[in-house]
Amino acid sequence: MKKVLLILIGFIPFQAIAEPWEVEGKVLHPRCFQTEWSSSDNIQEFYERFMGIKENYYGTKEYEDFRLNIGKYWGKEINHYGSITASWGDEIELAVSMKSCLNKSSNEVGERDQWVTSSEQSDEYSYRVSKKISLEQCKLLAPNLEGECVQSYLLEIYNWGGGSMGFKTLQIFGLFEMPNKKRYIFPLKKF
């Protein structure tokens, strides 16, 4: 794993690719790429549900590894790829099915300066493709998934939920075709 991280760290000085992520000739909606919320509530829900640890974990080495290297937990500890019901009652997802992805919509979706942006009345969620990731590296980041990685990219994601500032995330995602032919976009590695 250290070798993989050294290879990936070599990607950090990058130039954004001028093309958005497309599947079946359609530009993927920004909400197809789920990231850790600024509150971390979504990652905490998945950690508690699939790792079985409910308290005193925040800031531990194990939790930090889970949130930064979630790809290695898919197909092993995280064996359910659909949405889950959070403790507060909402449905949340980290892996996004292509069926769900291709049906996502917003009031406004567009491309601007290499960014694909969606917005509603009081938020903006955007991504741009920074680097193509090889299929071999993609599979190394999710060694327990039974599916085949068919596309993978390093994305820069910007999230503004209103207020005075938003935040950016640099994360690798992989599109996998599972043995049952369903396809999912998985978050794999966060920087």
Beta strands, then each sheet from edge to edge (+ up, - down):
strand 1: 22-23
strand 2: 26-27
strand 3: 84-85
strand 4: 91-92
strand 5: 96-97
strand 6: 108-112
strand 7: 115-119
strand 8: 124-132
strand 9: 148-160
strand 10: 167-177
strand 11: 183-190
sheet 1: 1+ 2-
sheet 2: 3+ 4-
sheet 3: 5+ 11- 10+ 9- 8+ 7- 6+
end
